[in-house]
Structures are given as structure tokens and as C-alpha cells.
Amino acid sequence: MKVYFEKTNGELVLISDKITMIEEAWEEIDDFLESKDFKSYYKRAWKVDDYTKVDVGSWTEFFRIYE
């Protein structure tokens, strides 16, 4: 699995490519948010083609999980 951060301009930044379980993907997202001092009050996820898109409340930036 791979986790990417999707910037406002659509650019993808690889967060991790060493994930074996979905729980690890959520941990990577939490760690990334903490490193940026961003407080997420919710998370929602939905399937888009070949990845899962994750909304953490920023409105313009998202995460992608590729399995």
C-alpha cells in the first residue's frame, strides 16, 4: 500500500510506501497531520477508481491510499 498527500494544486507527495495494513495507513496520516500541527476533527473516506480518498477537514487537500 501507498499513502499520498494531495496538495491543493493536485500534486501528490508520497508519505509512505511500506504499508501492509489499512490501520498503518491511518497512522501515517495521523503522524503527517501532527507533524504539520493540523488538528483534524473528523476523517471520511470514499473509493475513487483505484484508490481511497481521505478528507481530514482542510477542504482543498486530501490523502490517497492505494492498495
Secondary structure as GFF3:
##gff-version 3
##sequence-region A 1 67
A	DSSP	beta_strand	2	6	.	.	.	ID=ss1
A	DSSP	beta_strand	12	16	.	.	.	ID=ss2
A	DSSP	alpha_helix	22	35	.	.	.	ID=ss3
A	DSSP	beta_strand	44	48	.	.	.	ID=ss4
A	DSSP	beta_strand	51	55	.	.	.	ID=ss5
A	DSSP	beta_strand	62	66	.	.	.	ID=ss6
###
